[in-house]
Amino acid sequence: MTQDVHPLPSPETSPPLESAGMWKAWVVMCISESERMGLTPVTTAQLHVILYLANTLADLYGVTRVRGRVLKRGAYPFFPDVQRDIDRLAFADVLRIDQVEFGAKGHMSAHYGLGLKGAAISRSLVAHSAEAKRTSNLLRELACACFGRFLIDRVDIGAIDANYGDAHVLDGEVVDFSEWSRDNKNMGLARLLIDRLKELRPDVQRDGVRLYCDYLDKALTTA
């Protein structure tokens, strides 16, 4: 962890979402929505998985992706630079750390909730724009869908996630789902699941986020 603290701007200034730092904004909104639904604390691994899935499924909510690339390394997607932002937010009392677990080779896993400044900052971010509100809705839907299925017990989605688990991308290489929409296999599968459900039950409207999380849950159960 680092103590080089760069907190988000004061909510009274109503900062543009971009000036707050997109990853920081996503992290704060994700923890805020998770806490509102009674799902905190959220572990380091769980937070990174939700952020990754939000990035790949952003088009379903009309949200601009923060990044369309991730290094394939380990059992689940992890963003080292994002973790540094998470650390800064925790040291700035935007997030709180409820517990820290120490694993092999000095690896640490924290359990996060919303800090003293977090609620006001989250409200300011969501009030900033329609896209910020859609982003918050996406993160809430993902948190509910993931924790309602696989994420409480398992974070190792790497082998079965449509993008991260691409057999053509080797460990240590970059998974790129940004250049063309067809490269984003998560979106492709989500839309396929929506279309199949419409064929079976034309009267049912289903969210692609929940359908994709259903897929992950079933795939992890049989893996």
C-alpha positions as CSV (number, residue, x, y, z in Angstrom):
1,M,0.0,0.0,0.0
2,T,1.1,3.6,-0.5
3,Q,0.4,6.7,1.6
4,D,0.7,9.1,-1.3
5,V,-2.8,10.4,-0.7
6,H,-4.7,12.2,-3.5
7,P,-8.3,12.3,-2.3
8,L,-11.2,13.1,-4.6
9,P,-12.2,16.8,-4.8
10,S,-14.7,18.1,-2.2
11,P,-18.3,17.3,-3.2
12,E,-19.2,20.9,-2.6
13,T,-17.3,21.9,-5.7
14,S,-19.4,19.5,-7.8
15,P,-16.4,18.3,-9.8
16,P,-16.7,16.8,-13.3
17,L,-16.6,13.1,-13.3
18,E,-13.4,13.1,-15.4
19,S,-11.5,15.4,-12.9
20,A,-12.2,12.9,-10.1
21,G,-10.4,10.2,-12.1
22,M,-12.7,7.6,-13.8
23,W,-11.4,4.6,-11.9
24,K,-11.6,6.4,-8.6
25,A,-15.2,7.4,-9.4
26,W,-16.1,3.9,-10.3
27,V,-14.6,2.5,-7.1
28,V,-16.4,4.9,-4.9
29,M,-19.8,4.3,-6.7
30,C,-19.2,0.6,-6.6
31,I,-18.6,0.5,-2.8
32,S,-21.4,3.0,-2.2
33,E,-23.9,0.9,-4.1
34,S,-22.7,-2.3,-2.5
35,E,-23.1,-0.7,1.0
36,R,-26.5,0.6,0.1
37,M,-27.6,-3.0,-0.7
38,G,-26.0,-4.4,2.4
39,L,-23.2,-6.2,0.6
40,T,-20.1,-4.6,2.2
41,P,-17.4,-5.2,3.2
42,V,-16.2,-6.0,-0.4
43,T,-12.8,-7.8,-0.6
44,T,-10.0,-6.6,-2.9
45,A,-10.6,-9.5,-5.3
46,Q,-14.4,-9.0,-5.4
47,L,-14.0,-5.3,-6.1
48,H,-11.6,-6.0,-9.0
49,V,-13.9,-8.6,-10.5
50,I,-16.9,-6.2,-10.4
51,L,-14.9,-3.4,-11.9
52,Y,-13.7,-5.7,-14.7
53,L,-17.2,-7.0,-15.5
54,A,-18.5,-3.4,-15.4
55,N,-15.9,-2.4,-18.0
56,T,-16.7,-5.3,-20.3
57,L,-20.5,-4.9,-20.0
58,A,-20.6,-1.1,-20.0
59,D,-22.4,-0.9,-23.4
60,L,-25.5,-2.5,-21.9
61,Y,-26.0,0.6,-19.9
62,G,-24.7,3.2,-22.3
63,V,-21.6,3.7,-20.2
64,T,-18.2,4.6,-21.6
65,R,-15.5,2.1,-20.7
66,V,-12.6,3.2,-18.7
67,R,-10.3,0.8,-20.3
68,G,-10.6,-2.0,-22.9
69,R,-7.5,-4.0,-22.0
70,V,-6.4,-6.1,-19.1
71,L,-3.3,-8.2,-18.4
72,K,-4.1,-11.9,-18.2
73,R,-2.4,-13.0,-15.1
74,G,-3.8,-15.1,-12.3
75,A,-7.2,-16.6,-11.6
76,Y,-9.1,-13.3,-11.9
77,P,-8.7,-9.9,-13.5
78,F,-6.6,-7.5,-11.3
79,F,-5.6,-3.9,-12.0
80,P,-2.4,-2.9,-10.1
81,D,-2.8,0.8,-11.0
82,V,-6.5,0.8,-9.8
83,Q,-5.4,-0.8,-6.5
84,R,-3.1,2.1,-5.9
85,D,-6.1,4.4,-6.4
86,I,-8.1,2.2,-4.0
87,D,-5.3,2.5,-1.4
88,R,-5.3,6.3,-1.7
89,L,-9.1,6.5,-1.3
90,A,-8.8,4.4,1.9
91,F,-6.1,6.6,3.4
92,A,-8.2,9.6,2.5
93,D,-11.2,8.3,4.5
94,V,-13.3,8.0,1.3
95,L,-13.2,4.2,1.8
96,R,-12.7,2.4,5.1
97,I,-10.8,-0.9,5.6
98,D,-12.7,-3.3,7.9
99,Q,-10.2,-6.1,7.8
100,V,-6.9,-7.1,6.2
101,E,-5.8,-10.6,5.4
102,F,-2.2,-11.6,4.7
103,G,-1.6,-14.3,2.1
104,A,1.3,-16.0,0.5
105,K,4.4,-14.0,-0.6
106,G,3.2,-10.9,1.3
107,H,0.0,-10.5,-0.6
108,M,-2.7,-8.6,1.2
109,S,-6.4,-8.6,0.8
110,A,-8.5,-5.8,2.3
111,H,-12.2,-5.7,3.1
112,Y,-13.7,-2.3,2.0
113,G,-16.7,-0.3,3.1
114,L,-17.6,3.4,2.6
115,G,-15.5,5.8,4.6
116,L,-16.5,9.1,6.3
117,K,-16.2,11.1,3.1
118,G,-17.4,8.5,0.8
119,A,-21.2,8.9,0.9
120,A,-21.1,12.7,0.1
121,I,-18.6,12.1,-2.7
122,S,-20.7,9.3,-4.2
123,R,-23.8,11.5,-4.2
124,S,-21.9,14.3,-5.9
125,L,-20.6,12.0,-8.6
126,V,-24.0,10.4,-9.3
127,A,-25.6,13.9,-9.5
128,H,-23.0,15.1,-12.0
129,S,-24.5,13.6,-15.2
130,A,-26.9,11.1,-16.7
131,E,-23.9,8.9,-17.6
132,A,-22.7,8.9,-14.0
133,K,-26.1,7.8,-12.9
134,R,-26.1,5.0,-15.5
135,T,-22.7,4.0,-14.2
136,S,-23.9,3.8,-10.7
137,N,-26.9,1.7,-11.8
138,L,-24.6,-0.7,-13.7
139,L,-22.3,-1.1,-10.7
140,R,-25.3,-1.7,-8.4
141,E,-26.8,-4.3,-10.7
142,L,-23.5,-6.1,-11.0
143,A,-22.9,-6.1,-7.3
144,C,-26.3,-7.6,-6.7
145,A,-26.0,-10.1,-9.5
146,C,-22.5,-11.2,-8.5
147,F,-23.0,-11.5,-4.8
148,G,-26.4,-13.1,-5.4
149,R,-24.6,-15.8,-7.3
150,F,-20.9,-16.8,-7.4
151,L,-18.9,-13.9,-5.9
152,I,-19.4,-14.7,-2.2
153,D,-17.6,-18.0,-2.6
154,R,-15.5,-17.6,-5.7
155,V,-13.6,-14.9,-7.6
156,D,-11.7,-17.2,-10.0
157,I,-13.7,-16.3,-13.1
158,G,-10.5,-16.2,-15.2
159,A,-10.9,-19.6,-16.8
160,I,-14.5,-19.2,-17.9
161,D,-15.0,-15.5,-18.5
162,A,-15.5,-14.9,-22.2
163,N,-12.7,-12.3,-22.6
164,Y,-10.3,-13.2,-19.8
165,G,-10.6,-16.9,-20.5
166,D,-9.8,-16.6,-24.2
167,A,-7.6,-19.6,-25.0
168,H,-5.8,-17.6,-27.7
169,V,-4.4,-15.2,-25.2
170,L,-1.6,-16.7,-23.0
171,D,-0.9,-15.9,-19.4
172,G,1.2,-12.7,-19.3
173,E,-0.3,-11.3,-22.5
174,V,-2.9,-8.5,-22.8
175,V,-6.6,-9.3,-23.4
176,D,-7.8,-6.5,-25.6
177,F,-11.6,-6.0,-25.9
178,S,-11.6,-2.4,-27.0
179,E,-10.8,-2.0,-30.7
180,W,-14.0,-3.4,-32.2
181,S,-17.2,-4.4,-30.6
182,R,-16.9,-7.9,-31.9
183,D,-13.7,-8.3,-29.8
184,N,-15.6,-7.8,-26.6
185,K,-16.7,-11.4,-26.1
186,N,-18.5,-10.7,-22.9
187,M,-20.8,-8.3,-24.7
188,G,-21.3,-10.7,-27.5
189,L,-22.3,-13.5,-25.1
190,A,-24.6,-11.2,-23.1
191,R,-26.4,-10.2,-26.2
192,L,-26.7,-13.8,-27.4
193,L,-28.2,-14.8,-24.0
194,I,-30.7,-11.9,-24.3
195,D,-31.7,-13.0,-27.8
196,R,-32.1,-16.6,-26.8
197,L,-34.4,-15.6,-23.9
198,K,-36.5,-13.5,-26.2
199,E,-36.9,-16.5,-28.5
200,L,-38.1,-18.6,-25.6
201,R,-40.1,-16.0,-23.8
202,P,-40.8,-12.9,-25.9
203,D,-42.8,-11.3,-23.0
204,V,-39.8,-11.3,-20.6
205,Q,-37.4,-8.5,-20.4
206,R,-34.0,-9.5,-18.9
207,D,-30.9,-7.6,-18.1
208,G,-27.8,-8.8,-19.9
209,V,-25.8,-8.1,-16.8
210,R,-27.8,-10.7,-14.8
211,L,-27.8,-13.1,-17.7
212,Y,-24.0,-12.9,-18.0
213,C,-23.6,-13.4,-14.2
214,D,-26.0,-16.4,-14.4
215,Y,-23.6,-17.8,-17.1
216,L,-20.6,-17.3,-14.8
217,D,-22.3,-18.9,-11.9
218,K,-23.3,-22.0,-13.8
219,A,-19.9,-22.3,-15.5
220,L,-18.1,-22.0,-12.1
221,T,-20.4,-24.7,-10.6
222,T,-19.5,-27.2,-13.3
223,A,-15.8,-26.2,-13.7
